[in-house]
Amino acid sequence: MGIDVLFKIAGVGILISVFHTALKQAGKEDMAHLCTLAGFALVLLWVVQLLGQLFNTVQDVFKLF
Amino acid sequence: MWLKIIGSIIIIFTSTYIGFSLASRYAERPHQIRQLISCLSALKSLINYVAVPLPEALSQCTCGLVGPVTDFFHKTSILLHNGRLTPQAAMDQALKDSKQLVFTQAEREILTSFSATLGSMDREEQHKSLELIHEQLFRIQKDAEIRCEQNVKMYRYLGVCSGLAIVIILL
């Protein structure tokens, strides 16, 4: 866990926005939305892992189990 | 570390290349259709007014042009000259052999239906069928130009960006 995951997410965000614009200009709105959804799912996958780590840390700190 | 950087550069270059080659297919198509139209109009005048035999007419109609369309007509002409093929069979064979043509199914069907009338009907009928094919090809050319405008930019962007996306995901 470091700062690099934040940069990764930012990079994916920028690229997905470029994908969306390019596909929308070519008249493929459905593909553009699908692409955005795929990017969102990818980022969610990373974020969910980090959230899991956070919850584990909280449990460890407060001795909740 | 260096291995990662070199791999990333290779991935980005490859995906950019794929994107640009897909874009060039779309950019090439209107150009080839335009060449086909000019070849067919030359063929029309060669059939109607000069009345040369078909193999010679097919090789003469590409005068001044270069590219895959020219090769296609030359191949058809050579096949007609050498083998004992009908014009339809020769054109089908040349269409299959010319790998550099980026024609879609629509143009291929038009060419096949045109080759069925080629050399088997009289001059007026051939003239009529050529005019019909001209109209169809003009329509297809307009459609191809619109698609070219839309898709060329998109494929270039997508090529570069997908390479970057893969690199970011794998990093």
gemmi code that builds the backbone of each chain (N, CA, C; Angstrom):
import gemmi

chains = {
    "A": [
        ("MET", (0.848, -1.205, 0.000), (0.000, 0.000, 0.000), (0.880, 1.249, 0.000)),
        ("GLY", (0.696, 2.070, -0.952), (1.487, 3.294, -1.007), (0.715, 4.343, -1.779)),
        ("ILE", (1.439, 5.348, -2.182), (0.786, 6.441, -2.910), (0.546, 6.026, -4.359)),
        ("ASP", (1.258, 4.958, -4.804), (1.212, 4.606, -6.229), (-0.178, 4.157, -6.676)),
        ("VAL", (-0.956, 3.566, -5.749), (-2.287, 3.119, -6.151), (-3.186, 4.308, -6.478)),
        ("LEU", (-2.934, 5.413, -5.789), (-3.704, 6.631, -6.098), (-3.387, 7.109, -7.510)),
        ("PHE", (-2.107, 7.069, -7.839), (-1.713, 7.493, -9.193), (-2.288, 6.554, -10.252)),
        ("LYS", (-2.303, 5.253, -9.902), (-2.884, 4.276, -10.830), (-4.343, 4.607, -11.113)),
        ("ILE", (-5.079, 4.881, -10.014), (-6.514, 5.173, -10.180), (-6.702, 6.453, -10.989)),
        ("ALA", (-5.848, 7.450, -10.716), (-5.949, 8.709, -11.470), (-5.662, 8.464, -12.952)),
        ("GLY", (-4.636, 7.638, -13.226), (-4.295, 7.322, -14.621), (-5.434, 6.631, -15.331)),
        ("VAL", (-6.030, 5.642, -14.647), (-7.160, 4.940, -15.262), (-8.305, 5.917, -15.529)),
        ("GLY", (-8.519, 6.831, -14.582), (-9.596, 7.822, -14.768), (-9.366, 8.672, -16.002)),
        ("ILE", (-8.131, 9.153, -16.156), (-7.823, 10.009, -17.321), (-8.012, 9.220, -18.615)),
        ("LEU", (-7.484, 7.988, -18.621), (-7.576, 7.184, -19.849), (-9.018, 6.856, -20.191)),
        ("ILE", (-9.811, 6.551, -19.148), (-11.220, 6.223, -19.419), (-11.948, 7.433, -19.975)),
        ("SER", (-11.577, 8.622, -19.486), (-12.247, 9.816, -20.026), (-11.865, 10.029, -21.487)),
        ("VAL", (-10.600, 9.728, -21.833), (-10.194, 9.847, -23.246), (-10.940, 8.819, -24.099)),
        ("PHE", (-11.019, 7.570, -23.576), (-11.772, 6.518, -24.282), (-13.205, 6.983, -24.545)),
        ("HIS", (-13.808, 7.515, -23.479), (-15.217, 7.930, -23.577), (-15.390, 8.996, -24.663)),
        ("THR", (-14.484, 9.988, -24.645), (-14.598, 11.068, -25.635), (-14.412, 10.539, -27.057)),
        ("ALA", (-13.380, 9.681, -27.225), (-13.093, 9.170, -28.574), (-14.258, 8.353, -29.099)),
        ("LEU", (-14.811, 7.493, -28.236), (-15.915, 6.637, -28.690), (-17.173, 7.461, -28.939)),
        ("LYS", (-17.361, 8.498, -28.127), (-18.572, 9.314, -28.301), (-18.501, 10.109, -29.595)),
        ("GLN", (-17.301, 10.583, -29.920), (-17.145, 11.342, -31.168), (-17.381, 10.460, -32.380)),
        ("ALA", (-17.061, 9.157, -32.236), (-17.271, 8.240, -33.359), (-18.713, 7.750, -33.411)),
        ("GLY", (-19.552, 8.273, -32.522), (-20.977, 7.905, -32.560), (-21.290, 6.578, -31.924)),
        ("LYS", (-20.388, 6.105, -31.064), (-20.655, 4.819, -30.400), (-20.872, 5.066, -28.911)),
        ("GLU", (-22.022, 5.665, -28.614), (-22.306, 6.038, -27.225), (-22.398, 4.814, -26.323)),
        ("ASP", (-22.983, 3.746, -26.860), (-23.162, 2.552, -26.020), (-21.822, 1.970, -25.601)),
        ("MET", (-20.878, 1.925, -26.581), (-19.549, 1.418, -26.243), (-18.849, 2.340, -25.249)),
        ("ALA", (-19.098, 3.658, -25.394), (-18.469, 4.617, -24.480), (-18.945, 4.372, -23.055)),
        ("HIS", (-20.262, 4.149, -22.909), (-20.788, 3.900, -21.562), (-20.251, 2.580, -21.009)),
        ("LEU", (-20.163, 1.595, -21.883), (-19.641, 0.282, -21.466), (-18.196, 0.419, -20.985)),
        ("CYS", (-17.448, 1.243, -21.700), (-16.042, 1.463, -21.363), (-15.921, 2.135, -20.004)),
        ("THR", (-16.761, 3.149, -19.775), (-16.750, 3.835, -18.483), (-17.072, 2.859, -17.365)),
        ("LEU", (-18.044, 2.009, -17.629), (-18.451, 1.021, -16.623), (-17.307, 0.056, -16.318)),
        ("ALA", (-16.579, -0.344, -17.375), (-15.455, -1.265, -17.179), (-14.372, -0.602, -16.334)),
        ("GLY", (-14.090, 0.676, -16.619), (-13.098, 1.405, -15.830), (-13.532, 1.521, -14.381)),
        ("PHE", (-14.808, 1.801, -14.189), (-15.340, 1.923, -12.829), (-15.190, 0.600, -12.085)),
        ("ALA", (-15.504, -0.503, -12.755), (-15.411, -1.828, -12.123), (-13.965, -2.135, -11.747)),
        ("LEU", (-13.043, -1.759, -12.651), (-11.618, -2.013, -12.391), (-11.143, -1.272, -11.144)),
        ("VAL", (-11.511, 0.023, -11.090), (-11.087, 0.842, -9.952), (-11.744, 0.337, -8.673)),
        ("LEU", (-13.003, -0.080, -8.790), (-13.728, -0.602, -7.624), (-13.029, -1.838, -7.074)),
        ("LEU", (-12.497, -2.659, -7.982), (-11.789, -3.868, -7.567), (-10.597, -3.519, -6.674)),
        ("TRP", (-9.833, -2.510, -7.100), (-8.683, -2.081, -6.299), (-9.145, -1.496, -4.961)),
        ("VAL", (-10.184, -0.648, -5.049), (-10.616, 0.069, -3.848), (-11.189, -0.908, -2.828)),
        ("VAL", (-11.886, -1.930, -3.296), (-12.472, -2.897, -2.377), (-11.390, -3.646, -1.619)),
        ("GLN", (-10.301, -3.974, -2.318), (-9.178, -4.632, -1.634), (-8.606, -3.733, -0.538)),
        ("LEU", (-8.451, -2.464, -0.879), (-7.897, -1.521, 0.111), (-8.831, -1.363, 1.291)),
        ("LEU", (-10.149, -1.328, 1.009), (-11.126, -1.197, 2.091), (-11.065, -2.410, 3.015)),
        ("GLY", (-10.879, -3.589, 2.406), (-10.737, -4.805, 3.205), (-9.556, -4.698, 4.142)),
        ("GLN", (-8.442, -4.189, 3.607), (-7.258, -3.987, 4.457), (-7.560, -3.026, 5.598)),
        ("LEU", (-8.272, -1.950, 5.258), (-8.603, -0.930, 6.272), (-9.429, -1.545, 7.399)),
        ("PHE", (-10.436, -2.342, 7.023), (-11.289, -2.944, 8.048), (-10.491, -3.903, 8.922)),
        ("ASN", (-9.608, -4.653, 8.290), (-8.758, -5.559, 9.079), (-7.906, -4.786, 10.077)),
        ("THR", (-7.356, -3.662, 9.612), (-6.528, -2.847, 10.499), (-7.349, -2.326, 11.671)),
        ("VAL", (-8.568, -1.871, 11.379), (-9.438, -1.337, 12.431), (-9.744, -2.436, 13.448)),
        ("GLN", (-10.018, -3.640, 12.923), (-10.291, -4.754, 13.829), (-9.097, -5.061, 14.712)),
        ("ASP", (-7.896, -5.008, 14.082), (-6.681, -5.288, 14.866), (-6.475, -4.252, 15.960)),
        ("VAL", (-6.682, -2.994, 15.602), (-6.404, -1.890, 16.533), (-7.330, -1.969, 17.750)),
        ("PHE", (-8.614, -2.186, 17.520), (-9.583, -2.151, 18.614), (-9.859, -3.539, 19.190)),
        ("LYS", (-9.144, -4.549, 18.712), (-9.307, -5.927, 19.217), (-10.772, -6.347, 19.207)),
        ("LEU", (-11.380, -6.237, 18.016), (-12.822, -6.449, 17.938), (-13.200, -7.909, 17.819)),
        ("PHE", (-12.197, -8.834, 17.767), (-12.607, -10.233, 17.632), (-11.920, -11.106, 18.651)),
    ],
    "B": [
        ("MET", (13.232, -3.630, -12.664), (12.728, -2.286, -12.978), (12.854, -1.987, -14.469)),
        ("TRP", (14.107, -2.268, -14.984), (14.320, -1.997, -16.410), (13.461, -2.896, -17.285)),
        ("LEU", (13.302, -4.150, -16.773), (12.492, -5.107, -17.528), (11.053, -4.594, -17.670)),
        ("LYS", (10.546, -4.023, -16.555), (9.188, -3.481, -16.567), (9.054, -2.339, -17.575)),
        ("ILE", (10.072, -1.450, -17.549), (9.994, -0.276, -18.441), (10.041, -0.712, -19.897)),
        ("ILE", (10.961, -1.662, -20.194), (11.082, -2.120, -21.591), (9.798, -2.816, -22.027)),
        ("GLY", (9.236, -3.660, -21.134), (7.968, -4.338, -21.457), (6.858, -3.352, -21.709)),
        ("SER", (6.794, -2.307, -20.873), (5.738, -1.303, -21.045), (5.867, -0.602, -22.385)),
        ("ILE", (7.119, -0.272, -22.728), (7.332, 0.431, -24.005), (6.909, -0.470, -25.163)),
        ("ILE", (7.257, -1.770, -25.054), (6.873, -2.700, -26.133), (5.351, -2.787, -26.245)),
        ("ILE", (4.667, -2.865, -25.088), (3.191, -2.961, -25.121), (2.593, -1.717, -25.761)),
        ("ILE", (3.103, -0.546, -25.366), (2.539, 0.702, -25.904), (2.768, 0.782, -27.414)),
        ("PHE", (3.981, 0.422, -27.851), (4.268, 0.473, -29.293), (3.377, -0.493, -30.067)),
        ("THR", (3.212, -1.706, -29.511), (2.407, -2.709, -30.229), (0.961, -2.250, -30.366)),
        ("SER", (0.397, -1.770, -29.266), (-1.016, -1.390, -29.342), (-1.203, -0.164, -30.232)),
        ("THR", (-0.211, 0.754, -30.207), (-0.296, 1.912, -31.102), (-0.253, 1.459, -32.554)),
        ("TYR", (0.627, 0.489, -32.820), (0.740, -0.020, -34.189), (-0.576, -0.664, -34.635)),
        ("ILE", (-1.166, -1.473, -33.723), (-2.442, -2.125, -34.075), (-3.511, -1.066, -34.360)),
        ("GLY", (-3.574, -0.046, -33.504), (-4.565, 1.016, -33.704), (-4.379, 1.730, -35.028)),
        ("PHE", (-3.123, 2.056, -35.347), (-2.868, 2.788, -36.593), (-3.141, 1.919, -37.815)),
        ("SER", (-2.843, 0.601, -37.695), (-3.091, -0.242, -38.875), (-4.586, -0.417, -39.104)),
        ("LEU", (-5.363, -0.517, -38.004), (-6.821, -0.590, -38.174), (-7.353, 0.708, -38.773)),
        ("ALA", (-6.791, 1.845, -38.309), (-7.228, 3.138, -38.839), (-6.890, 3.265, -40.312)),
        ("SER", (-5.727, 2.737, -40.699), (-5.326, 2.881, -42.102), (-6.225, 2.064, -43.022)),
        ("ARG", (-6.787, 0.964, -42.485), (-7.743, 0.194, -43.300), (-8.957, 1.055, -43.631)),
        ("TYR", (-9.443, 1.792, -42.626), (-10.610, 2.649, -42.870), (-10.265, 3.821, -43.774)),
        ("ALA", (-9.018, 4.325, -43.637), (-8.620, 5.468, -44.457), (-8.404, 5.041, -45.905)),
        ("GLU", (-8.002, 3.773, -46.080), (-7.661, 3.292, -47.427), (-8.912, 2.990, -48.253)),
        ("ARG", (-9.997, 2.611, -47.582), (-11.167, 2.095, -48.295), (-11.783, 3.116, -49.280)),
        ("PRO", (-12.057, 4.383, -48.871), (-12.622, 5.318, -49.857), (-11.690, 5.538, -51.038)),
        ("HIS", (-10.388, 5.535, -50.773), (-9.406, 5.732, -51.834), (-9.505, 4.608, -52.869)),
        ("GLN", (-9.587, 3.358, -52.350), (-9.670, 2.212, -53.274), (-10.989, 2.214, -54.044)),
        ("ILE", (-12.085, 2.624, -53.375), (-13.371, 2.655, -54.078), (-13.321, 3.707, -55.190)),
        ("ARG", (-12.682, 4.850, -54.889), (-12.544, 5.896, -55.909), (-11.748, 5.372, -57.107)),
        ("GLN", (-10.674, 4.652, -56.815), (-9.874, 4.073, -57.909), (-10.692, 3.079, -58.719)),
        ("LEU", (-11.503, 2.274, -57.999), (-12.337, 1.286, -58.684), (-13.329, 1.974, -59.613)),
        ("ILE", (-13.915, 3.099, -59.128), (-14.882, 3.824, -59.949), (-14.209, 4.364, -61.207)),
        ("SER", (-13.016, 4.927, -61.044), (-12.355, 5.491, -62.232), (-11.944, 4.390, -63.203)),
        ("CYS", (-11.522, 3.233, -62.651), (-11.179, 2.113, -63.533), (-12.412, 1.638, -64.297)),
        ("LEU", (-13.545, 1.557, -63.598), (-14.746, 1.050, -64.259), (-15.263, 2.030, -65.312)),
        ("SER", (-15.087, 3.340, -65.066), (-15.534, 4.280, -66.102), (-14.630, 4.202, -67.322)),
        ("ALA", (-13.328, 3.965, -67.073), (-12.425, 3.769, -68.221), (-12.797, 2.497, -68.965)),
        ("LEU", (-13.158, 1.465, -68.200), (-13.550, 0.191, -68.819), (-14.817, 0.358, -69.659)),
        ("LYS", (-15.711, 1.219, -69.141), (-16.959, 1.467, -69.871), (-16.672, 2.063, -71.238)),
        ("SER", (-15.787, 3.067, -71.252), (-15.499, 3.678, -72.559), (-14.701, 2.729, -73.442)),
        ("LEU", (-13.862, 1.893, -72.828), (-13.102, 0.934, -73.633), (-14.031, -0.107, -74.261)),
        ("ILE", (-15.062, -0.501, -73.519), (-15.998, -1.495, -74.059), (-16.876, -0.856, -75.137)),
        ("ASN", (-17.345, 0.385, -74.849), (-18.320, 1.002, -75.741), (-17.738, 1.557, -77.024)),
        ("TYR", (-16.625, 2.272, -76.897), (-16.156, 3.030, -78.051), (-14.921, 2.437, -78.716)),
        ("VAL", (-14.063, 1.807, -77.892), (-12.828, 1.278, -78.483), (-13.028, -0.175, -78.920)),
        ("ALA", (-13.871, -0.895, -78.164), (-14.207, -2.285, -78.485), (-12.984, -3.176, -78.584)),
        ("VAL", (-12.070, -3.068, -77.577), (-10.933, -3.981, -77.529), (-11.363, -5.247, -76.799)),
        ("PRO", (-10.640, -6.375, -77.004), (-10.975, -7.592, -76.260), (-10.862, -7.382, -74.745)),
        ("LEU", (-11.619, -8.194, -74.020), (-11.767, -7.965, -72.574), (-10.452, -7.987, -71.788)),
        ("PRO", (-9.544, -8.975, -72.002), (-8.294, -8.949, -71.228), (-7.502, -7.667, -71.431)),
        ("GLU", (-7.444, -7.203, -72.672), (-6.709, -5.956, -72.935), (-7.427, -4.764, -72.318)),
        ("ALA", (-8.748, -4.761, -72.430), (-9.514, -3.650, -71.849), (-9.287, -3.590, -70.347)),
        ("LEU", (-9.254, -4.766, -69.699), (-9.066, -4.798, -68.251), (-7.691, -4.293, -67.849)),
        ("SER", (-6.679, -4.589, -68.665), (-5.347, -4.095, -68.284), (-5.160, -2.634, -68.695)),
        ("GLN", (-5.898, -2.187, -69.716), (-5.742, -0.783, -70.148), (-6.509, 0.192, -69.275)),
        ("CYS", (-7.584, -0.307, -68.629), (-8.442, 0.631, -67.891), (-7.774, 1.160, -66.631)),
        ("THR", (-6.651, 0.554, -66.223), (-5.979, 1.030, -65.008), (-4.903, 2.055, -65.316)),
        ("CYS", (-4.924, 2.567, -66.535), (-3.863, 3.454, -67.003), (-3.670, 4.647, -66.060)),
        ("GLY", (-2.440, 4.826, -65.580), (-2.145, 5.985, -64.739), (-2.399, 5.779, -63.269)),
        ("LEU", (-2.921, 4.634, -62.882), (-3.199, 4.389, -61.465), (-2.214, 3.357, -60.926)),
        ("VAL", (-1.942, 3.456, -59.640), (-1.130, 2.427, -58.976), (-1.822, 2.029, -57.676)),
        ("GLY", (-1.563, 0.795, -57.262), (-2.143, 0.338, -56.001), (-2.804, -1.013, -56.150)),
        ("PRO", (-3.448, -1.464, -55.077), (-4.055, -2.796, -55.069), (-5.153, -2.972, -56.122)),
        ("VAL", (-5.909, -1.888, -56.409), (-6.992, -2.003, -57.400), (-6.412, -2.297, -58.780)),
        ("THR", (-5.311, -1.611, -59.090), (-4.628, -1.854, -60.357), (-4.155, -3.300, -60.444)),
        ("ASP", (-3.569, -3.774, -59.332), (-3.100, -5.166, -59.318), (-4.251, -6.129, -59.546)),
        ("PHE", (-5.405, -5.800, -58.945), (-6.580, -6.667, -59.095), (-7.007, -6.765, -60.555)),
        ("PHE", (-7.066, -5.624, -61.232), (-7.472, -5.649, -62.647), (-6.436, -6.361, -63.511)),
        ("HIS", (-5.161, -6.135, -63.182), (-4.117, -6.803, -63.952), (-4.186, -8.317, -63.775)),
        ("LYS", (-4.442, -8.744, -62.517), (-4.541, -10.178, -62.251), (-5.692, -10.792, -63.032)),
        ("THR", (-6.834, -10.083, -63.030), (-7.983, -10.590, -63.783), (-7.648, -10.723, -65.261)),
        ("SER", (-6.967, -9.695, -65.760), (-6.593, -9.700, -67.174), (-5.659, -10.863, -67.498)),
        ("ILE", (-4.674, -11.084, -66.618), (-3.714, -12.180, -66.853), (-4.419, -13.529, -66.776)),
        ("LEU", (-5.321, -13.676, -65.793), (-6.047, -14.937, -65.655), (-6.914, -15.218, -66.879)),
        ("LEU", (-7.521, -14.135, -67.417), (-8.344, -14.303, -68.622), (-7.480, -14.685, -69.814)),
        ("HIS", (-6.300, -14.087, -69.860), (-5.396, -14.320, -70.965), (-4.873, -15.757, -70.969)),
        ("ASN", (-4.413, -16.191, -69.770), (-3.721, -17.478, -69.684), (-4.673, -18.656, -69.564)),
        ("GLY", (-5.492, -18.610, -68.528), (-6.338, -19.773, -68.265), (-7.577, -19.772, -69.118)),
        ("ARG", (-8.258, -20.906, -69.098), (-9.525, -20.968, -69.817), (-10.645, -20.683, -68.830)),
        ("LEU", (-10.634, -19.464, -68.317), (-11.629, -19.098, -67.303), (-12.656, -18.155, -67.902)),
        ("THR", (-13.868, -18.187, -67.334), (-14.854, -17.173, -67.711), (-14.477, -15.887, -66.986)),
        ("PRO", (-14.969, -14.726, -67.457), (-14.656, -13.467, -66.759), (-15.077, -13.509, -65.290)),
        ("GLN", (-16.208, -14.166, -65.034), (-16.678, -14.222, -63.645), (-15.696, -15.000, -62.762)),
        ("ALA", (-15.278, -16.169, -63.251), (-14.355, -16.991, -62.476), (-13.021, -16.279, -62.296)),
        ("ALA", (-12.556, -15.601, -63.375), (-11.270, -14.901, -63.283), (-11.338, -13.790, -62.262)),
        ("MET", (-12.453, -13.033, -62.269), (-12.572, -11.916, -61.330), (-12.697, -12.419, -59.901)),
        ("ASP", (-13.443, -13.517, -59.709), (-13.553, -14.100, -58.361), (-12.193, -14.522, -57.843)),
        ("GLN", (-11.444, -15.187, -58.726), (-10.120, -15.662, -58.337), (-9.197, -14.497, -57.974)),
        ("ALA", (-9.233, -13.442, -58.821), (-8.378, -12.278, -58.557), (-8.793, -11.588, -57.269)),
        ("LEU", (-10.103, -11.570, -57.009), (-10.608, -10.949, -55.773), (-10.116, -11.710, -54.551)),
        ("LYS", (-10.060, -13.045, -54.693), (-9.567, -13.850, -53.570), (-8.065, -13.667, -53.391)),
        ("ASP", (-7.352, -13.538, -54.514), (-5.889, -13.454, -54.433), (-5.392, -12.101, -53.934)),
        ("SER", (-6.161, -11.035, -54.233), (-5.685, -9.699, -53.855), (-5.944, -9.474, -52.372)),
        ("LYS", (-4.891, -9.703, -51.586), (-5.052, -9.588, -50.127), (-5.013, -8.140, -49.672)),
        ("GLN", (-4.472, -7.267, -50.509), (-4.328, -5.880, -50.065), (-5.588, -5.053, -50.257)),
        ("LEU", (-6.572, -5.617, -50.950), (-7.833, -4.899, -51.113), (-8.570, -4.878, -49.782)),
        ("VAL", (-9.105, -3.702, -49.410), (-9.817, -3.622, -48.132), (-11.327, -3.524, -48.356)),
        ("PHE", (-11.783, -4.114, -49.451), (-13.213, -4.056, -49.751), (-14.006, -4.882, -48.746)),
        ("THR", (-15.211, -4.398, -48.452), (-16.095, -5.167, -47.579), (-16.977, -6.064, -48.451)),
        ("GLN", (-17.893, -6.743, -47.775), (-18.775, -7.680, -48.474), (-19.593, -6.976, -49.567)),
        ("ALA", (-20.010, -5.726, -49.302), (-20.875, -5.006, -50.249), (-20.176, -4.806, -51.594)),
        ("GLU", (-18.920, -4.325, -51.551), (-18.197, -4.101, -52.805), (-17.915, -5.416, -53.515)),
        ("ARG", (-17.596, -6.437, -52.712), (-17.301, -7.742, -53.320), (-18.531, -8.288, -54.045)),
        ("GLU", (-19.698, -8.109, -53.416), (-20.929, -8.581, -54.069), (-21.188, -7.818, -55.356)),
        ("ILE", (-20.968, -6.500, -55.319), (-21.179, -5.691, -56.525), (-20.256, -6.153, -57.646)),
        ("LEU", (-18.984, -6.381, -57.293), (-18.022, -6.823, -58.313), (-18.394, -8.199, -58.864)),
        ("THR", (-18.871, -9.076, -57.980), (-19.251, -10.415, -58.448), (-20.450, -10.334, -59.392)),
        ("SER", (-21.441, -9.503, -59.024), (-22.612, -9.408, -59.895), (-22.251, -8.729, -61.213)),
        ("PHE", (-21.276, -7.805, -61.146), (-20.837, -7.137, -62.369), (-20.105, -8.109, -63.287)),
        ("SER", (-19.268, -8.967, -62.666), (-18.479, -9.883, -63.494), (-19.374, -10.915, -64.187)),
        ("ALA", (-20.575, -11.158, -63.624), (-21.494, -12.103, -64.266), (-21.976, -11.578, -65.612)),
        ("THR", (-22.116, -10.240, -65.713), (-22.593, -9.677, -66.986), (-21.440, -9.382, -67.941)),
        ("LEU", (-20.226, -9.326, -67.370), (-19.066, -8.907, -68.170), (-18.738, -9.945, -69.242)),
        ("GLY", (-18.692, -9.486, -70.463), (-18.263, -10.360, -71.550), (-19.299, -11.346, -72.031)),
        ("SER", (-20.443, -11.445, -71.331), (-21.439, -12.424, -71.757), (-22.649, -11.755, -72.402)),
        ("MET", (-22.740, -10.431, -72.271), (-23.883, -9.739, -72.876), (-23.395, -8.778, -73.954)),
        ("ASP", (-24.350, -8.183, -74.654), (-23.920, -7.258, -75.708), (-23.555, -5.904, -75.104)),
        ("ARG", (-23.092, -5.014, -75.974), (-22.498, -3.775, -75.513), (-23.463, -2.913, -74.685)),
        ("GLU", (-24.697, -2.828, -75.175), (-25.648, -1.949, -74.483), (-25.965, -2.464, -73.086)),
        ("GLU", (-26.127, -3.784, -72.985), (-26.433, -4.353, -71.665), (-25.279, -4.134, -70.694)),
        ("GLN", (-24.066, -4.298, -71.218), (-22.902, -4.076, -70.358), (-22.828, -2.623, -69.921)),
        ("HIS", (-23.165, -1.720, -70.871), (-23.185, -0.294, -70.552), (-24.167, -0.017, -69.421)),
        ("LYS", (-25.358, -0.635, -69.546), (-26.382, -0.427, -68.515), (-25.909, -0.948, -67.167)),
        ("SER", (-25.355, -2.143, -67.167), (-24.943, -2.718, -65.883), (-23.802, -1.913, -65.275)),
        ("LEU", (-22.924, -1.383, -66.134), (-21.830, -0.554, -65.606), (-22.355, 0.732, -64.985)),
        ("GLU", (-23.397, 1.296, -65.624), (-23.956, 2.526, -65.052), (-24.600, 2.253, -63.704)),
        ("LEU", (-25.303, 1.124, -63.630), (-25.938, 0.731, -62.368), (-24.887, 0.564, -61.268)),
        ("ILE", (-23.802, -0.093, -61.644), (-22.749, -0.339, -60.664), (-22.084, 0.959, -60.239)),
        ("HIS", (-21.978, 1.898, -61.174), (-21.444, 3.222, -60.835), (-22.261, 3.870, -59.746)),
        ("GLU", (-23.568, 3.844, -59.932), (-24.453, 4.454, -58.929), (-24.259, 3.816, -57.570)),
        ("GLN", (-24.252, 2.480, -57.571), (-24.095, 1.772, -56.292), (-22.772, 2.110, -55.643)),
        ("LEU", (-21.724, 2.157, -56.462), (-20.398, 2.433, -55.899), (-20.295, 3.850, -55.364)),
        ("PHE", (-20.972, 4.806, -56.037), (-20.964, 6.180, -55.528), (-21.589, 6.235, -54.148)),
        ("ARG", (-22.691, 5.509, -54.009), (-23.374, 5.496, -52.705), (-22.447, 4.890, -51.642)),
        ("ILE", (-21.811, 3.782, -52.007), (-20.916, 3.119, -51.052), (-19.733, 4.019, -50.720)),
        ("GLN", (-19.265, 4.770, -51.722), (-18.120, 5.653, -51.485), (-18.458, 6.736, -50.474)),
        ("LYS", (-19.662, 7.323, -50.608), (-20.067, 8.352, -49.644), (-20.123, 7.769, -48.244)),
        ("ASP", (-20.721, 6.589, -48.139), (-20.827, 5.914, -46.846), (-19.439, 5.642, -46.260)),
        ("ALA", (-18.523, 5.186, -47.134), (-17.166, 4.861, -46.675), (-16.441, 6.116, -46.207)),
        ("GLU", (-16.698, 7.268, -46.880), (-16.035, 8.506, -46.457), (-16.527, 8.947, -45.082)),
        ("ILE", (-17.840, 8.810, -44.865), (-18.381, 9.177, -43.542), (-17.769, 8.289, -42.470)),
        ("ARG", (-17.712, 6.988, -42.756), (-17.142, 6.060, -41.777), (-15.668, 6.342, -41.527)),
        ("CYS", (-14.977, 6.705, -42.600), (-13.549, 7.010, -42.475), (-13.344, 8.175, -41.523)),
        ("GLU", (-14.140, 9.253, -41.731), (-14.022, 10.415, -40.846), (-14.229, 10.033, -39.388)),
        ("GLN", (-15.246, 9.188, -39.162), (-15.573, 8.846, -37.776), (-14.532, 7.930, -37.155)),
        ("ASN", (-14.122, 6.922, -37.920), (-13.396, 5.814, -37.287), (-11.893, 5.981, -37.217)),
        ("VAL", (-11.306, 6.732, -38.156), (-9.844, 6.798, -38.193), (-9.288, 7.380, -36.899)),
        ("LYS", (-9.875, 8.523, -36.484), (-9.414, 9.166, -35.251), (-9.639, 8.252, -34.059)),
        ("MET", (-10.839, 7.633, -34.043), (-11.187, 6.798, -32.895), (-10.206, 5.651, -32.728)),
        ("TYR", (-9.861, 4.961, -33.841), (-8.958, 3.821, -33.717), (-7.567, 4.257, -33.281)),
        ("ARG", (-7.121, 5.428, -33.742), (-5.797, 5.905, -33.321), (-5.777, 6.175, -31.818)),
        ("TYR", (-6.798, 6.919, -31.350), (-6.886, 7.194, -29.914), (-6.958, 5.894, -29.122)),
        ("LEU", (-7.821, 4.993, -29.586), (-8.032, 3.751, -28.837), (-6.752, 2.928, -28.776)),
        ("GLY", (-6.001, 2.908, -29.864), (-4.749, 2.149, -29.874), (-3.787, 2.639, -28.811)),
        ("VAL", (-3.531, 3.955, -28.824), (-2.572, 4.512, -27.866), (-3.083, 4.330, -26.442)),
        ("CYS", (-4.364, 4.674, -26.243), (-4.899, 4.662, -24.875), (-5.007, 3.245, -24.328)),
        ("SER", (-5.331, 2.273, -25.172), (-5.441, 0.912, -24.635), (-4.062, 0.406, -24.215)),
        ("GLY", (-3.011, 0.780, -24.954), (-1.664, 0.416, -24.532), (-1.333, 0.993, -23.170)),
        ("LEU", (-1.638, 2.291, -22.993), (-1.376, 2.931, -21.705), (-2.179, 2.267, -20.594)),
        ("ALA", (-3.444, 1.924, -20.911), (-4.308, 1.309, -19.891), (-3.749, -0.046, -19.466)),
        ("ILE", (-3.304, -0.845, -20.441), (-2.744, -2.163, -20.103), (-1.507, -1.993, -19.213)),
        ("VAL", (-0.669, -1.004, -19.587), (0.547, -0.779, -18.799), (0.191, -0.380, -17.373)),
        ("ILE", (-0.781, 0.518, -17.221), (-1.156, 0.963, -15.869), (-1.720, -0.195, -15.059)),
        ("ILE", (-2.539, -1.032, -15.707), (-3.131, -2.155, -14.974), (-2.060, -3.157, -14.549)),
        ("LEU", (-1.115, -3.428, -15.440), (-0.108, -4.440, -15.125), (0.980, -3.927, -14.183)),
        ("LEU", (1.187, -2.614, -14.142), (2.295, -2.048, -13.358), (2.134, -2.327, -11.857)),
    ],
}
model = gemmi.Model(1)
for chain_id, residues in chains.items():
    chain = gemmi.Chain(chain_id)
    for i, (resn, *xyz) in enumerate(residues, 1):
        res = gemmi.Residue()
        res.name, res.seqid = resn, gemmi.SeqId(i, " ")
        for name, pos in zip(("N", "CA", "C"), xyz):
            atom = gemmi.Atom()
            atom.name, atom.element = name, gemmi.Element(name[0])
            atom.pos, atom.b_iso = gemmi.Position(*pos), 0.0
            res.add_atom(atom)
        chain.add_residue(res)
    model.add_chain(chain)
structure = gemmi.Structure()
structure.add_model(model)
structure.setup_entities()
